[in-house]
C-alpha cells in the first residue's frame, strides 16, 4: 500500500504545517463561546473538535475533503476511504493497489466462522458485529508492535492504517455471515476477488440479484461513511483511539454508540413509523390522511422520526440522493410513495409547530434509507444498523489514521459539577 501511504503522508504534512502555523500565531485566540445550555445540553453546537476527514455545513450538507455529496455520490466505498484518508480520489494505479490490498486481506481467520456460529441466535446483529470486530483485536499490528524499538510515535498512523485495511477488508464478509447464518439460518456465500466492496456485499447477502440492489448498497455505504467528528459513534471511536487503544477497540466502541435508538437505530424506527401509517391508513394514504395522522402524533407528544438534525438546517442531501435513487429504480414502491407524501406534509407542519421553534423541520437520511432496504428484501430490521456501521467504520478508521499522523493528543475535556456552575454564574451576576 505504498501509494496510499505516500498520499496520506503528503496530506498529513500539509495539515500538520497548517496546525503548526495556527498554534504559533493563534494558540491563545478565542474561537467561540460556551453557553450554559450547551454545557447542560450534550455540548450541542459547541465547537470543540478539529476533524479533517469531513465537514457538515448546516445549509449545504456533508463535505468529504472539498467534495459535496453530488460530487462523490457516484463513487465506490473504496474510493471514499481513499478520499477520507488522502484528501483526493485515487487514480487508476492507486485504485488498483487498494483493491489488491483489500483482496489480499479479505479472508477471515479460521476461528471467526466457528465464533460466529457459536454466538446466541437471539443476540442483536449489532452486538454480533461489534463482538466479531473485537474478537480480532489480538491480531492488531499496532498492538503487536507498540513499545518495540521498531515502532516510533511518528509511525503510529502507519500501523493504524495497516490495521484499518485488515479490518475493512473483512467487514463485508462478516456482515453478510451475520445476516445469513444468524438471521436467515442459511449458509454463507463466498467472497469474490472479482467484485468491489459493495458488489461483494450484495452477492454475499444473497437476498436480491437485481443490479439496482448492488447500486443501493454502494450508495448506502458511500453516504453513511462519515459525518464529521462530533456525532456519538465517530466521537466515541476517536476518543478510544486517542488513548492509543487500537482500531479494533475503537471501531467496536464506535459501533456500540451507533447502536443506540437516537443514532444508528433511527432508520428502522422511521420504517416502522411508515408501516404504522400503512397499518392504520392503508398502503396508499392521501396527503390529507397523513396530515391528520402527523397532527395526532404531535398532539399526543410523540416526535416524527426522520425529521430534524443536530447540525443540518435543510433537507439532508443524503435524503435527496436516496430519493433520486428511488425515483429511478423503484418509483412504485408503496413505502417510497409514503416517504414522498411525508416530505410534502411534515416540514410545513413542523415549521409552525410550537410557534415555529423547531430548528430543522426537514428530513434526514433515516427518513428514507430503511424503506429502500426493505423494498429490496432486507426485512430483518436489526441488520440495518450493521449496514450503517459497516459504512461508518470507513470514517472511524480514516479519522484515527489522520489524528495519529498529526500527533493529536488524548482527548480529555474538563467536566464540572452543578455546584461549580452555580458558583461561577453567581460570581458573574
ChimeraX attribute file (.defattr): number of C-alpha atoms within 10 A of each C-alpha:
attribute: neighborCount
match mode: 1-to-1
recipient: residues
	/A:1	15
	/A:2	10
	/A:3	14
	/A:4	18
	/A:5	16
	/A:6	11
	/A:7	18
	/A:8	26
	/A:9	19
	/A:10	14
	/A:11	19
	/A:12	23
	/A:13	14
	/A:14	12
	/A:15	16
	/A:16	16
	/A:17	13
	/A:18	12
	/A:19	13
	/A:20	12
	/A:21	12
	/A:22	12
	/A:23	12
	/A:24	10
	/A:25	9
	/A:26	11
	/A:27	11
	/A:28	8
	/A:29	9
	/A:30	7
	/A:31	8
	/A:32	9
	/A:33	8
	/A:34	12
	/A:35	12
	/A:36	10
	/A:37	11
	/A:38	13
	/A:39	14
	/A:40	10
	/A:41	11
	/A:42	9
	/A:43	15
	/A:44	14
	/A:45	14
	/A:46	15
	/A:47	12
	/A:48	12
	/A:49	11
	/A:50	13
	/A:51	14
	/A:52	19
	/A:53	26
	/A:54	24
	/A:55	20
	/A:56	17
	/A:57	14
	/A:58	16
	/A:59	13
	/A:60	15
	/A:61	19
	/A:62	24
	/A:63	20
	/A:64	24
	/A:65	17
	/A:66	13
	/A:67	16
	/A:68	18
	/A:69	18
	/A:70	13
	/A:71	11
	/A:72	19
	/A:73	19
	/A:74	13
	/A:75	13
	/A:76	18
	/A:77	25
	/A:78	23
	/A:79	20
	/A:80	25
	/A:81	27
	/A:82	21
	/A:83	22
	/A:84	27
	/A:85	30
	/A:86	23
	/A:87	22
	/A:88	19
	/A:89	19
	/A:90	21
	/A:91	10
	/A:92	9
	/A:93	9
	/A:94	18
	/A:95	17
	/A:96	12
	/A:97	16
	/A:98	22
	/A:99	20
	/A:100	13
	/A:101	15
	/A:102	22
	/A:103	19
	/A:104	12
	/A:105	15
	/A:106	20
	/A:107	14
	/A:108	16
	/A:109	10
	/A:110	8
	/A:111	10
	/A:112	15
	/A:113	15
	/A:114	9
	/A:115	13
	/A:116	19
	/A:117	13
	/A:118	9
	/A:119	13
	/A:120	10
	/A:121	15
	/A:122	8
	/A:123	12
	/A:124	16
	/A:125	23
	/A:126	25
	/A:127	15
	/A:128	21
	/A:129	26
	/A:130	21
	/A:131	17
	/A:132	22
	/A:133	22
	/A:134	17
	/A:135	16
	/A:136	17
	/A:137	19
	/A:138	12
	/A:139	14
	/A:140	21
	/A:141	17
	/A:142	24
	/A:143	18
	/A:144	12
	/A:145	14
	/A:146	17
	/A:147	11
	/A:148	8
	/A:149	7
	/A:150	8
	/A:151	15
	/A:152	11
	/A:153	12
	/A:154	11
	/A:155	14
	/A:156	23
	/A:157	24
	/A:158	21
	/A:159	21
	/A:160	27
	/A:161	26
	/A:162	18
	/A:163	22
	/A:164	23
	/A:165	19
	/A:166	23
	/A:167	26
	/A:168	22
	/A:169	21
	/A:170	20
	/A:171	22
	/A:172	24
	/A:173	23
	/A:174	22
	/A:175	23
	/A:176	26
	/A:177	24
	/A:178	26
	/A:179	25
	/A:180	18
	/A:181	16
	/A:182	21
	/A:183	19
	/A:184	13
	/A:185	11
	/A:186	11
	/A:187	11
	/A:188	18
	/A:189	16
	/A:190	14
	/A:191	20
	/A:192	15
	/A:193	14
	/A:194	10
	/A:195	14
	/A:196	16
	/A:197	26
	/A:198	23
	/A:199	22
	/A:200	21
	/A:201	24
	/A:202	23
	/A:203	19
	/A:204	22
	/A:205	23
	/A:206	16
	/A:207	16
	/A:208	14
	/A:209	12
	/A:210	10
	/A:211	11
	/A:212	16
	/A:213	22
	/A:214	19
	/A:215	18
	/A:216	22
	/A:217	21
	/A:218	23
	/A:219	22
	/A:220	25
	/A:221	25
	/A:222	26
	/A:223	26
	/A:224	20
	/A:225	23
	/A:226	29
	/A:227	21
	/A:228	21
	/A:229	24
	/A:230	19
	/A:231	17
	/A:232	18
	/A:233	30
	/A:234	27
	/A:235	21
	/A:236	23
	/A:237	29
	/A:238	27
	/A:239	20
	/A:240	21
	/A:241	27
	/A:242	20
	/A:243	13
	/A:244	20
	/A:245	16
	/A:246	24
	/A:247	31
	/A:248	28
	/A:249	20
	/A:250	29
	/A:251	32
	/A:252	28
	/A:253	22
	/A:254	26
	/A:255	29
	/A:256	21
	/A:257	21
	/A:258	25
	/A:259	24
	/A:260	14
	/A:261	13
	/A:262	13
	/A:263	15
	/A:264	24
	/A:265	22
	/A:266	23
	/A:267	27
	/A:268	28
	/A:269	20
	/A:270	22
	/A:271	25
	/A:272	16
	/A:273	16
	/A:274	23
	/A:275	17
	/A:276	12
	/A:277	20
	/A:278	16
	/A:279	10
	/A:280	10
	/A:281	14
	/A:282	12
	/A:283	16
	/A:284	14
	/A:285	17
	/A:286	12
	/A:287	15
	/A:288	11
	/A:289	13
	/A:290	19
	/A:291	19
	/A:292	11
	/A:293	15
	/A:294	21
	/A:295	16
	/A:296	12
	/A:297	13
	/A:298	14
	/A:299	10
	/A:300	9
	/A:301	8
	/A:302	11
	/A:303	12
	/A:304	20
	/A:305	20
	/A:306	23
	/A:307	22
	/A:308	23
	/A:309	18
	/A:310	11
	/A:311	16
	/A:312	22
	/A:313	19
	/A:314	19
	/A:315	23
	/A:316	23
	/A:317	21
	/A:318	25
	/A:319	20
	/A:320	17
	/A:321	17
	/A:322	20
	/A:323	21
	/A:324	12
	/A:325	17
	/A:326	22
	/A:327	13
	/A:328	11
	/A:329	15
	/A:330	17
	/A:331	14
	/A:332	11
	/A:333	16
	/A:334	18
	/A:335	24
	/A:336	21
	/A:337	18
	/A:338	23
	/A:339	20
	/A:340	15
	/A:341	19
	/A:342	20
	/A:343	18
	/A:344	14
	/A:345	17
	/A:346	19
	/A:347	19
	/A:348	13
	/A:349	16
	/A:350	23
	/A:351	16
	/A:352	12
	/A:353	14
	/A:354	9
	/A:355	8
	/A:356	12
	/A:357	11
	/A:358	14
	/A:359	15
	/A:360	21
	/A:361	26
	/A:362	23
	/A:363	28
	/A:364	24
	/A:365	24
	/A:366	23
	/A:367	29
	/A:368	28
	/A:369	25
	/A:370	25
	/A:371	26
	/A:372	23
	/A:373	21
	/A:374	16
	/A:375	16
	/A:376	17
	/A:377	12
	/A:378	19
	/A:379	16
	/A:380	14
	/A:381	18
	/A:382	19
	/A:383	22
	/A:384	23
	/A:385	25
	/A:386	27
	/A:387	21
	/A:388	22
	/A:389	31
	/A:390	23
	/A:391	25
	/A:392	25
	/A:393	28
	/A:394	27
	/A:395	28
	/A:396	30
	/A:397	29
	/A:398	24
	/A:399	26
	/A:400	32
	/A:401	27
	/A:402	27
	/A:403	22
	/A:404	24
	/A:405	23
	/A:406	21
	/A:407	15
	/A:408	12
	/A:409	12
	/A:410	14
	/A:411	14
	/A:412	9
	/A:413	6
	/A:414	5
	/A:415	7
	/A:416	8
	/A:417	8
	/A:418	9
	/A:419	9
	/A:420	11
	/A:421	12
	/A:422	10
	/A:423	11
	/A:424	11
	/A:425	11
	/A:426	9
	/A:427	7
	/A:428	6
	/A:429	5
